Amino acid sequence: MIPFPEPTSPAGSRTEVFLRYLDYFRESLAAKVSALAEEELRRSRLPSGWTPLELLKHLRHVELRWIEWGFQGRDVAEPWGDRHEDRWYVAPDETRADLVAALRAQGAHTTEVVTAHDLAEIGAPGPRWNGADPASLERVLFHLVQEYARHLGHLDVVAELAGGPTGE
């Protein structure tokens, strides 16, 4: 498990701070989902109806949408591949191991992109921005950090209800 990136831990740059937090949240999410019993992975314990595997797949696609489709301006075949009929979706043949591997691979790509660009660099124009001016890499990363933190908090509650690991 990656230790929490304490604010007092020295870092060489703001880029390093962003990447540390994203790595921590990504690995915490993978660890919590990996610690859940198999029968809890596709079960929802909340009125909203999402499952731990759906949340895992959603966050992988969030990173894909903001880094590849957004900042890089790449053509992405299925930027909303985490959704089906207006809700998060995981196909029956998608496994925990495959989804965790996809999340980690997406994270590795994010790290490559972030380390190759300045935080002030503006993203490429494209459909991700819905007609607005593209955001800077720093703004995209800030958004990703809050997205991961918020959803990891959601998963904390679900894991506790399911008898899984609690806390950070």
C-alpha positions as CSV (number, residue, x, y, z in Angstrom):
1,M,0.0,0.0,0.0
2,I,1.3,3.4,-0.9
3,P,1.5,5.7,2.2
4,F,-0.7,8.8,2.3
5,P,1.1,11.8,0.7
6,E,1.3,13.9,3.8
7,P,1.5,17.7,3.2
8,T,4.7,17.8,5.2
9,S,6.4,15.2,3.0
10,P,8.9,17.0,0.8
11,A,8.2,17.0,-3.0
12,G,10.3,18.3,-5.8
13,S,7.4,19.9,-7.6
14,R,3.7,20.5,-7.8
15,T,3.6,17.8,-10.5
16,E,5.1,15.3,-8.0
17,V,2.4,16.3,-5.5
18,F,-0.4,15.7,-8.0
19,L,1.0,12.3,-9.1
20,R,1.6,11.2,-5.5
21,Y,-2.1,11.9,-4.6
22,L,-3.4,10.2,-7.7
23,D,-1.2,7.1,-7.1
24,Y,-2.4,7.0,-3.5
25,F,-6.1,7.3,-4.4
26,R,-5.8,4.8,-7.3
27,E,-4.0,2.2,-5.2
28,S,-6.3,2.7,-2.2
29,L,-9.3,2.1,-4.5
30,A,-7.7,-1.0,-6.0
31,A,-6.9,-2.3,-2.5
32,K,-10.4,-1.8,-1.1
33,V,-12.0,-3.4,-4.1
34,S,-9.5,-6.3,-4.0
35,A,-10.3,-6.9,-0.3
36,L,-14.0,-7.2,-0.8
37,A,-15.6,-10.7,-1.0
38,E,-16.5,-11.7,-4.6
39,E,-20.2,-11.5,-3.8
40,E,-19.9,-7.8,-2.8
41,L,-18.3,-6.7,-6.1
42,R,-21.5,-6.7,-8.2
43,R,-23.8,-5.9,-5.3
44,S,-25.0,-2.4,-4.4
45,R,-25.5,-1.5,-0.8
46,L,-26.7,2.1,-1.6
47,P,-30.0,3.5,-2.9
48,S,-28.1,4.9,-5.9
49,G,-27.5,1.4,-7.1
50,W,-23.8,1.5,-8.0
51,T,-21.5,-1.4,-7.3
52,P,-17.8,-1.4,-6.3
53,L,-16.8,-2.8,-9.8
54,E,-18.8,-0.1,-11.5
55,L,-17.1,2.6,-9.4
56,L,-13.7,1.1,-10.3
57,K,-14.5,1.1,-14.0
58,H,-15.9,4.6,-13.8
59,L,-12.7,6.1,-12.3
60,R,-10.6,4.5,-15.0
61,H,-12.8,6.1,-17.6
62,V,-12.8,9.5,-15.8
63,E,-9.0,9.4,-16.2
64,L,-9.3,8.4,-19.8
65,R,-11.8,11.2,-20.5
66,W,-9.7,14.0,-18.9
67,I,-6.2,13.0,-19.9
68,E,-6.5,11.2,-23.3
69,W,-9.7,12.5,-24.7
70,G,-9.4,15.9,-23.0
71,F,-5.9,17.1,-22.4
72,Q,-4.3,15.1,-25.2
73,G,-7.2,15.6,-27.6
74,R,-7.0,12.0,-28.7
75,D,-9.7,10.2,-30.6
76,V,-11.1,7.8,-28.0
77,A,-13.5,5.1,-29.3
78,E,-15.7,4.9,-26.2
79,P,-15.0,7.8,-23.8
80,W,-18.2,6.9,-22.0
81,G,-17.5,3.1,-22.0
82,D,-18.3,3.0,-18.2
83,R,-21.9,3.8,-18.9
84,H,-24.9,1.9,-20.3
85,E,-28.5,3.2,-20.4
86,D,-27.5,6.3,-18.3
87,R,-25.8,4.5,-15.5
88,W,-22.4,3.0,-14.7
89,Y,-22.0,-0.5,-16.1
90,V,-19.7,-3.5,-15.9
91,A,-20.4,-6.4,-18.3
92,P,-20.7,-9.9,-16.7
93,D,-17.4,-11.0,-18.3
94,E,-15.4,-8.1,-16.9
95,T,-13.4,-9.2,-13.8
96,R,-12.0,-7.5,-10.8
97,A,-8.4,-8.4,-12.0
98,D,-9.1,-7.0,-15.5
99,L,-10.6,-3.7,-14.1
100,V,-7.8,-3.2,-11.6
101,A,-5.2,-3.8,-14.3
102,A,-7.0,-1.3,-16.6
103,L,-7.1,1.3,-13.8
104,R,-3.4,0.9,-13.2
105,A,-2.5,1.0,-16.9
106,Q,-4.5,4.2,-17.2
107,G,-2.6,5.6,-14.2
108,A,0.7,4.7,-15.9
109,H,-0.4,6.6,-19.0
110,T,-1.5,9.6,-16.9
111,T,2.0,9.6,-15.3
112,E,3.7,9.5,-18.7
113,V,1.6,12.4,-19.9
114,V,2.0,14.5,-16.8
115,T,5.7,14.1,-16.6
116,A,6.1,15.1,-20.2
117,H,4.1,18.4,-19.9
118,D,4.2,21.6,-17.9
119,L,1.2,22.0,-15.5
120,A,0.4,25.4,-17.2
121,E,0.1,23.8,-20.6
122,I,-3.4,24.1,-22.1
123,G,-5.1,20.9,-23.4
124,A,-5.9,20.2,-27.0
125,P,-9.2,21.4,-28.4
126,G,-11.7,18.7,-28.8
127,P,-15.1,17.3,-27.9
128,R,-14.3,16.7,-24.2
129,W,-14.5,20.4,-23.5
130,N,-18.2,20.8,-24.8
131,G,-17.4,24.0,-26.7
132,A,-15.5,25.6,-23.8
133,D,-11.8,26.6,-24.0
134,P,-9.6,23.6,-22.9
135,A,-8.3,23.6,-19.4
136,S,-4.7,23.6,-18.2
137,L,-3.1,20.3,-17.2
138,E,-3.0,21.6,-13.6
139,R,-6.8,22.1,-13.6
140,V,-7.4,18.7,-15.1
141,L,-5.2,17.1,-12.4
142,F,-6.9,19.0,-9.6
143,H,-10.3,17.7,-10.9
144,L,-9.0,14.2,-11.0
145,V,-7.7,14.4,-7.4
146,Q,-11.1,15.6,-6.2
147,E,-12.9,12.9,-8.2
148,Y,-10.8,10.1,-6.8
149,A,-11.0,11.5,-3.2
150,R,-14.7,11.8,-3.4
151,H,-15.3,8.4,-4.8
152,L,-12.8,6.7,-2.5
153,G,-14.9,8.2,0.4
154,H,-18.0,6.6,-1.2
155,L,-16.2,3.3,-1.4
156,D,-15.1,3.5,2.2
157,V,-18.7,3.6,3.3
158,V,-19.7,0.6,1.0
159,A,-16.6,-1.4,2.1
160,E,-17.6,-0.8,5.8
161,L,-21.2,-1.9,5.1
162,A,-19.9,-5.0,3.3
163,G,-17.5,-6.0,6.2
164,G,-14.5,-5.0,4.2
165,P,-11.5,-2.8,5.2
166,T,-12.2,0.6,6.8
167,G,-10.2,3.8,7.1
168,E,-7.3,5.1,5.0
